Amino acid sequence: MAEIKYEIKQTVGTLSENNKGWSKELNLISWNDREPKYDIRDWAPEHDKMSKGITLCAEELKKLRDLLNEMKL
C-alpha cells in the first residue's frame, strides 16, 4: 500500500476527545502535496495515526454550514 503524505496547514478546532486521548478535529490538510482541503477525522495525540474521515472543499464546507444553520438543534 502506498504511503499517504499529509501536512496539517491549519488546525481549525477540536470537536471532541475520547477516553483514549484521540481527538476529532477540523483541520485544513494538504494530502499528497495537493491543494489543502478541510478535513474532519479522529487523530492520535501526536497526529501520527488517524481514523477514516471526510474531506471537504471550501464550497462544500459552506454548504454544510448552511445546512447546519437550518437545523433546529
C-alpha positions, 0 to 999 in steps of 0.5 A: 500500500502506498504511503499517504503524505499529509501536512496539517496547514491549519488546525481549525478546532477540536470537536471532541476527545475520547477516553483514549486521548484521540481527538476529532478535529477540523483541520485544513490538510494538504494530502499528497502535496495537493491543494489543502482541503478541510478535513474532519477525522479522529487523530492520535495525540501526536497526529501520527495515526488517524481514523477514516474521515471526510474531506471537504472543499471550501464550497462544500464546507459552506454548504454544510454550514448552511445546512447546519444553520437550518437545523433546529438543534 
